[in-house]
Amino acid sequence: MNKFYREFIRNKISIGLVFAFPLFFLIIFNVSFGGTVITSGSTYDIAVINDDSGIPGDIAAVLNNTGFPQNWIEDGIGKNLTDIIFDMRYEEDGKALFNRVVVDRADIDSAIENELSLVMIIPENFSLSILNILNNNAKLRNQSSIPFLEVVSATIDMYGDERSQAFDISKTILQNLINTFIGFIGDVDFETGSIIINTESILPVREDITIFDFIASGIFVFATILSTSYFAGLVLTDEENGVMDRYKVSLINPQKYTIAFSIFAFAIMMIQAVFLLASAYFLFGFKPAGSFIYAFIILVLLSLANLGFIFTAGAFFKSSDTAGSVIGFASSILGFASGSFMNMPKIVLIKNILPFTSGSPDLLLWDLLPWTHANNALKLVLLLDYNLSEVIGDLILLVIMGIVWYIIGLYYYSKRRFAIEV
């Protein structure tokens, strides 16, 4: 393993590929988009279809004497959420963040084709699902609750052009708004009739958020993919220099070599992750809403998939120069396909098989790439301050697919380079 470290330190090109080249990309994107504020002054055309059926009469009768907001009882909580969405304004000039567009359900697709940013559908059981949250809070505090309240959950659907930045921004803002709304609706005390609602705290948009902030997570993921060209070249250099031939007749078996290389590459990738996050913060003033520690953990988990990619390239390419060129090109394709720079169109493989992830519940073609789930998790963690537990579905898929890619890469590399089965 020390051999790899010595070669890495001696080779200035390797340091450039792993650290300087990704930093160059950060500089380019920051210069291009760092000063471009995407929220200030921008108004997005959206439609909200409120199917919320409101609070049933028997439950409303109980809530009437509790101090529960009367407009929630009369109009439903979905109506209240809709009003908050279209009441959101910029602090500096009072301009509305969203412009209301009325769309019939049958015309959603055509409206999106005509550049409507987003369509959001509030389900009919939304009020009941919010009451369930409040009811559970009351039970946890051993206070009176509604004993006959039906246990339900609700899913808010958002539709738009997945390739559109306006859709991506609108969806991100609304996801944060909904989470904040649920978090700040407060706790109802059914015994005293008190309720705490802090609607002034519901403003999910930083006034100075830029396009660079929005795509930073994708740049981090793309940088890790790009650096795999160096590592693939390193294992192929050993083949070209006859090192692998000596290993075949020595006591070093494939497992020892690949484990040593994996530990070396994993360590360098961890250092690279710290370098990227620190550079974004100290050099470019990137101040995410979420945790850098969580982002580091996600990038570390992604290293397993990158190792699999490295060993696969090492197995099938014949020279380090070819590997470097092809992987550099392939990195760009994987970066775009995994959503590092833009949302990809939906190509559904299996419907409703991934309800636990942050993205679409359908299994999409891009979901087969571990980098897709790293991008999803990083964006939510950095931009919306999600905890790791809130992106656990993406992290599970990231780890599973990383293990699969690693095993496949390890198998073919050991088989082809050491001419044995593992």
N, C-alpha and C positions, 0 to 999 in steps of 0.2 A: 504493500500500500504506500510505503514511503516513496517508492519509485514514481508513482503518479504525482505526488505532491512536488517532488523535485523537478519533474518535467514541467509541471504547471507553472512553478515559480520561475524557471529558466526561460520559458517560452513567453515572450512579451505579447505575441499575437494572441495567445490563449487568454491572457488577462484582458486584452482588448475586447475579444469576443464575448467574454462572460460579464465584464463590468462596463467597459467604455462604450461598446456598441449599444447596449440597452440604455445607457445614460444619454447617448446621442439621440435616441428615439424620444426619450423624455423631453430633451431640450427642444427638438423639432415640434413636438405636439404642444408643448407649453408656449413656445413662441407663436405658434399658429392659432391656438385656441385659449391660451391662458387669460387673455384680456377680454375674451368674448363672453359677456354675461348672458346666460340663456334665459334667466327668469325676469330680470328687470325690464319692464316695458313690453314684454311679450304676452299676448292674449291668445288663448287656444280655444278654438271652436269645438265644443263637445256637446253631446246629448246625454241626458240622464233619463232613463225610463224607470219610473218608480212604480213597481208592482206591489209594494208593501201594502198588505191588507189591514195594517194597523193593529191596535190592541183589542182583543175580543171584549164584548160587553160585560161578561161576568168578572173578568180581571179588571176592567176599567172601573167597575163599581167598587172594587177593593181599593184601587189606587186613588180614587177621588178624594178620599179623606186622609191622604198621607202626605200631602204637599208635593206630590209628583207633578212635574210640569204639565199644565193643562193642555197646552198645544200638542204635546206628545200623545196625550190620551185622545184628543179629538181628531188630530190629523195623522197620527202615526209617526214613529221615529224616523222612518225613511224620508218623510217630507222634511223633517228637521235637518237631516243630513244633507238633503238636496239644497235646502236654503243656505246652509253653511258653505257648500261648494261654490255657489254662485255669488255669495257675499264676500268671498275672499278677494282682498285688494292689496295692491302694493303700498307699502308704507310711505314711500317718497312722493307719490303723485296721486294715490287713491284710485289708480286704474285697476279695472277688474282683471283677475288672473284668467278667468274662464268666461267665454261668451256662450250663452245658452242657445242651442239649436234644437228645434223640435223635429223629431224623426219618428216615423212609424216603424213598428217592428219589421214589417215586410220590406222596408227600404234601407235597412242597415247596411247591406253590402254596397248598394249604389251610393249611399251617402259617404261611405269610407273611400270609395273610388273617386269621389268628387272632393277629396282632400279634407273631409271631416277628421279632426285629430283623434277622437275617441268616442265610443259609445259605451256607457256604463248602465248595467241593468241591476236594480236593487230588487231582490227576490221578495215574494209575498210574505214570507215568514220572518222578515228582517226584525220587525218590532219584537216578536216573540223571542228571537235569538238574543236580542239585547236584554230583554227582561230575564232571560236565563242567566246571563252574566251577572246581573244585579242580584238575582235570587241566590246564586251560588255565593256571592260575596256576603250576603246576609247570613247564610247558613254557616259560613266559616267564622263569623263573629258571634255565632250562637244567638242571633236575633231572629225576630219573627220574619217569616218569608211567606210566599204564596204556595200553599201545599198542593194545589191542584194545577199548577203550571205545567204544561206539556214541555218535555225536554226536546228542544229542536236546535239545529244549527243552520246557518245560512251561508250561502256562497254568493258573493258579488262578482258578476262577470263583466269583463272589460274587453271590448273588441276594437280593432284598428288595424292599420297597415303595419305589420311587424317590421318593415324596413324603414318606416318613417321615424325620424327623430322627434317630431312633434308628438307622436303616439307614445314613444318611449318616455319622454319627459312628462307628459300628462299622466300616464299610468303611474310613474314613480311618485309624482306629487300626490295623486289620489290614494295610492296605497299607503303612503305615510299619513295622509289626512285621516283615512279610515282607522288606521291603528291608533293615531293620536286621539281621535274622537272616542273610540272605545276606551282608551286608557284614561281619558279625562271626564267621562260621563259621571265619574264619582261613585259613591256608595250610597245606596238608599237605606235608610234606617226605618223599617216599616213600623217600629214601635213608637218612634217619636215623630215620624212624618217628615224627617229632614232629608235633604238631598244636596249634594255638592256638585255643581256643574261649573267647570272652569273653561268656558268657551273662548276666553281671550287667549288661552294658551294654544289654541288650535291654529297654528300657522306653520305648515311643514316646509316652507321654502325659505332658504337663506337668501338674503337680498343679493349676495355677491357670488352665487354659485355660477361657475363657468363651464364651458364645454369640456375643458381639460379635467375639471373635477368629475364630470359625468362619465368620461371615457378612461379615467386613470386606471380603474380596475382592469379594463381590457388591455391596457398598455403593459401592466405588470404581468399578466398571463402571457401575452405575446412575447415579451422579453425572455421569459423562461423557456418558451418553445424555441426561440431563435438561438439560444445558447446551446441547445442540444447538438448543433452542428459541430461545435468544438469537441464535445465528449465522444461523438461518433467517430470523428477523425482520429481521436486519440487511440481508441481500440483498434482502428484499422491501421494506424501507424505501426503498432506492435506486429500486425500481420505482415506488413510490407518489409519491416526490418528483420524478419525472421525470428522475432521473439516468441511467437506462438509455436513455431516448430520446435524450439528448445523446450517450451513448456510441455509439449506433447510427450517428450521422452524423459522428462524430469518427474520429480515427485509432486509437482504442482498439478492438481487436477482442475477441471473446469469450475467446480464449486468454489475452490479457494480463490481463483483468479476473479471470477465474477462477483463474489462477495466483497473482495478487497476493492475492486473497482466501484461497486455500488456504494460502499461506505465513503470512498473518496468523493464520488460525484454528488452523493447526498449532502455531504458536508459543504462542498463548494456551493451547491444550490441554496443551502440555508444561509450562507454568507451573502450570496447574491440577493436573496429575498430581503435581508436586513439592509443591504446597500441600496436597493431600489426604493424601499419605503422611506429610508432616511434621506435619500437624495430628493425625493418628491417633497418631503416635509421641509428640510433645511434649505435646499437650493431654490425650490419653486413655490414655497409657501402653501403647499397642499395640506389643508386642514379638514379632514373628513369629519362627518358627524359621528362616525363609529370608531371602533377600536383598531389601532395598528397591530395590537397583539393578536386579535382574531384574524386579521388579514394575513399576518405571518403564518399562523397555524394553517390556514387554507393553502397558502403557497407551499408550505412544507408537505402537506398531503398530496399536492399536485406533483411533487417530485417523483413519486412512484410511477405515475404514468409517463413522465418524461424519461425515466430510466428505461422503461419498456420500449419507448420510441427509439432511444439510443441503441439498445441491444438489437432491435429489429433492423435498424439501418446498418449496424456493424455486421449483421449476419448476411445481408444480401448485396451490399455494395463491395466493389473490388478494390477501390482506392480511397484514400482520405480526401483527395481533391474532389472526386466525384461525389462523395458523401456530403462534403461541405456545400457544394453547389446545389445539389438536389434538395438537401434538407433546408437550405436557405429559402428555396422556392416553395417547398412543402410547408414551411413554417408560416408563410404568408397565407397560404390556402387554409391551413388549420386555424390560424388566427381569425380570419373572416368567418369561416364555417362555424366556429365556436362562439361567435358573437362578441369578439373582442372590440370591434369597431362599429358594428351595426347589427340590428336584429335581422336574422335570416327568415325568409318566408317559411311558413309552416308546411312541412312535408310529413304527414302523419303516417306512422307505421302501424301502431296499435292504439285504439281509442281508450281513454279513461283507465290507464294502467298505472299512472304515476300521480295519484291524488295527493301524495305527501310532499311533493317538491314545490318550490316557490314559483316555478314556471307553469307551462301548460300541463294539464293532467294527462294529455295524450303523449304517447311515446313518439317523439319526432326523430327524423333522421339524424339531426345534430345531437340528440341526446346520447348517441352511441359514442360521442367524443367526451372524454373526461374533462377536457378543457372547458366545455360548455357549462358544466356544473360548477367549476371553479369560478367562471365568470359570473354566473348567477349569484353564487354565494358572496363573492367579493363585492359586487355592486350593492347588494342589500346591506351588507355589514358596514361598508364604508360610507355609502350615501344615505342610508336610512337608519343607521345605528341599530341594526338587528343583532341579537345575541346569536351565538352558535347554535343554541337550541332551536331557534326559529328558522334556521336553514339546515337543520339536521338531515332532511331528505336529500338535499343536494350533496351534503358531505358524505352520506352513506353511499350514494351512487358514485361520487368521485373516488372514494376508497375502493369500492368493488371493481369499478372499471380500471382503476389504476393497478390493482392486483392482477386483473386479467391481462392487461397490456404487458405488465412486467413478466408474468409467467410465459406468455407467448414469445416475447422478445428474448427471454433467457433461454427458452427451449431451443429456438432456431439458431441463436448465436452459439450455444454450446454444441449443438449438433453439427453445425456447418464448420465452425472454426476448430473444434477439437475432434470432430469426426466420431463422436460417440453419442449414445442416447443418454438423456438425463431423466 
